[in-house]
Amino acid sequence: LLKMRLDAMAEHPGLRKHLPLVKYLGTQGISSDESEDEVRRTISYPRVYPRWRSQQLSALMWEADLAIMEFLCVTIGKRKKAGTQLRSRPHSAKFNDAAAAPPGLPVNCYDATWLSSLHPRSKKHLRVREEEYDFAPGCAGGHTGIMNCQCPFRR
C-alpha cells in the first residue's frame, strides 16, 4: 500500500508536495486493516487508524488513497495484472492504540488529545516539532508545505 500511495502521489499534482512527509512516515503512517467476514470471504477490510494521527494527516492519507484509485484506473498501454484486486477499505471509527508514532513530526501531524495524554518523558522522546505542516494542496511552481519548514524529512 505504501508503494502504491507514493507512486500515485508522485503523479498527482496536488499531492506531490507531500511525498517527503509520507516517505518519512513510511509504514507507520499506514492504517491497518481488519477483516470483517472471513466466512463469506468478503473483501471488505475496514480501516483501523493509528490513534496518534491527526485529522489533517488522516485527510491527506485519504486523498492519497483516492489518487491510488485514479492512478490504477489508467489502463492505456497496461495489461490487467493477474492476482488479487484492490480490496474495499471503508472508513471506520476504530483506532489502533498500539500503533507506534513516528518521532519528529510537526505538531499538527499528531492528534492533539493523544499528544496531551502522553507522559512528559514519552512526549520528550517523540521530539514533536513546534512548527505546523501546511496540508494545503500543492500547486505548480509553489513552495508550500514541508518545503517551508526545517523538518528532518525535507528533501
N, C-alpha and C positions, 0 to 999 in steps of 0.2 A: 504494500500500500504506500509506503514512504516513497519508493522509487517512482511509482505511477503519479503520486502527488507532485513530486519535484519536476517530473517531465511535463506534466500538464501545466504547472505554474510557469515553467520556462517559456511555454508557448502562449500564455495568456498575458496580454499587455497590462491589465490591471493588477495582476498578482505577481508579476516578475520581480518587482522590487522587494517582495517579501521572501524571496528564495533564501537569502543568508539566514534569516530568522528560523525558517522551517528546517534548513540543513542543520543549524545549531541544535534545534530541539531533537532532531533525529527520531528514533522510535519512542522516546519518552513523551513526545508530543502527540502521538497517535492514540486515538480512542481504542479501547479493546472491544472485542465482540462477545456477545453472549448468545449462544444457540438457544432458540426458543422452543423448538419442537423437533427432537431427534427422531421420534417415531414416524411422523408423517413426512419427514425429510424435506421440510420447507427450507428454503434458502433465505430465511429472514434472520438476520443477526442484529438485534438492537444494539446500539452503541452504548458503551459504558464509559463515561467521561472521567478523566483524571480530576480528582477533587481540587487540585491546586490550580487548574487552568481557568483564566478569567473568561467572562462572556465575550469580550472583544477578541481574544485569541481563538476561542471556540468558533466565533462567527467567521474568522479568517479561514480556519480549517474547513468549515462547511462550504465556503466559497471555493476552496481548492478542490473539494470533492466534486462540486458541480463542474469545475473545469476539467476534472478527470473524465466525467461522463461526456462532455463536449469533445474532448481530445480523442476518446476512444470511438466516438461515433463517426469520425472521418474515415471512410472506407476506400477512398480513391487510391488506387495503387497498392492496397493492402489486402491480403487474404485473411479470412476469419481464422483466428487461432483455434486449434483443437484443444479440448480440455474444458476445465471449469470456466464458466462465465462469471461475470461480476455478480456478487451477492447483493440482495436488498439489505441495506443497513439503516433502518429507520432510527430517528432520534428517540431517546428515552429520557426518563428522569432519574436514571441510575448513575451513581458515581463510584469510582474506584478510589477508596481512601488509602489503599496501599501503593498506588502509583507513585513512583519516585519523581520528584520535581527537579528539573534541570537547574543548576545554580547559575547565577549571574545574569538573569533576565531583567529587563526593565520592569519597574514596579507594576505597571498595568497589564503585564502578561500573567500575573498571579491573581487568583481570586482573593479579594480584599478580606473576606470573612475567614478564609482558610489561613491567610497570612497572619491575621491578628490573633488566631488561635495557637500559633506556634510558640513554643518555649523560646525565650530570648537566645539561648545557645543555638538552637536549631535555626533560628532566623539569621543569626550571625554566619553560620556555615552556608546558608543559602546565598549569601553575598548579593542581595537584591540591589539592583541599580536604581537610583532615585529618579533618573530621567524617564519620561514616558515614551513608549514606542508610538509612532504615528501609523495607525492602522488604516489611514485613508488609502484608496486605490492609487496605484502608481500612474504616472502619465508620461508620455513620450517627452524626453528631454528634462523632465522634472527630477529633482533630487530631494525626495522626501523620505519619511520613514527611517529605516535603520541607517541609511547613509548619512543622516544628520546627527546621530549620536555616536559616542565613543564606546560602542559595545564590543565585547570580545569576539563576536561573530561577524563583525563588519569586514567586508572584503574590499 
